[in-house]
Amino acid sequence: MILLYLIIGILTAIIGALPLGATNIAVINTTLKQNAQQAFKITLAAGFAEVLLSYYALHCNMTVRNFFDTNQWLQILIAFLLLAIGGILFFKSNKGATKNKKPKASKYLTGFLLGLLNPPVLVYWLVIYGVINSYALSLSIDSSLLVLFLFFLGVYIGKLLTLYLYSKFSLVIKQKFENINTVINKVTGSLLFFIGLVNVFKLYFV
């Protein structure tokens, strides 16, 4: 019965990671522009960030939810940042690109920050805990260490598995396009811009 918490952790993390977000896009982008090994570094760090977010949501619960409800400027800022970054990537030109590139930020740091600075994921976990505790399962910060360990292990595995599948899917795409860098920028920019528009729509019209 106690292994049920591991399974729930895996399933809830997969469901939460399936919608296309900044971390997923970073994994796709890195896989296509560099390689799957570099993308996996992002995946490892993003999984750890997911565990921290889910733990924080479990610890704070209603306090966190109320904070985001009463501080919409955070959601507005994130939405417009996504719009700006998406627009820049979409119109970015690859002409004049050289092989001598500047050192890039650590993939581990990139994955961790993208995974951690993600308010919608925090809200998702707040909702999930409400659902879990509504179905005769008890999960709280006071649960036994074994229950918490199994659940958060499941969260980590679920996040890793989902992002890994995104990376593998990217390799399939890579084989079908020749001018891959231009395609990456267009697709990534469009997706980020779309996510930004969705967030703006939710803030002002829902």
ABEGO torsion letter per residue (X at the ends): XAAAAAAAAAAAAAAAAABBBAAAAAAAAAAAABBAAAAAAAAAAAAAAAAAAAAAAAAAEAAAAAAAAABAAAAAAAAAAAAAAAAAAAABBABGBBABBBBBBBAAAAAAAAAABBAAAAAAAAAAAAAAAABGBBBBAABBAAAAAAAAAAAAAAAAAAAAAAAAAAAAAAAABABAAAAAAAAAAAAAAAAAAAAAAAAAAX
